[in-house]
Amino acid sequence: MNSKDVELPPQELDPIAQAILDFLCLRDQKNVVKPIEVAKYIAEKRKSRANVPGLWRRYLPAVRNQAKFLARNGRIVIVRRGKPVDPNTVKGLVYYQLVEPITDD
């Protein structure tokens, strides 16, 4: 069997990356969201009986990393000062937005 003939299964997303997409889908297409909002959403979904204040802070670095991954793959746009930015060099206050679907009119 040739390696070119092997069909690879689609790669599953990291749970944090999937949560980012889920949260953005709950919002209006044009809206942008802060990384902190996504981290709080994930913390709320994963909250156990022990109510730990500031649990969302643990998820913030993972949210930032997975958002960069999604932006590199064209799934979301990272916005800074109202303009899309390069996910490899972005720093500072940013927002996330879903990529607008391309329609054939």
Number of C-alpha atoms within 10 A of each C-alpha: 5 5 6 6 7 8 7 6 6 6 6 8 11 11 11 20 20 15 19 27 19 13 16 20 12 8 13 10 13 11 11 18 19 14 21 17 15 24 25 18 18 21 19 13 10 11 13 9 6 6 9 10 7 10 16 20 13 12 19 20 14 16 20 21 14 20 25 23 16 21 21 15 10 11 16 20 24 25 20 16 9 10 10 15 16 14 18 10 7 14 10 6 10 19 21 24 24 23 14 11 8 6 5 4 3
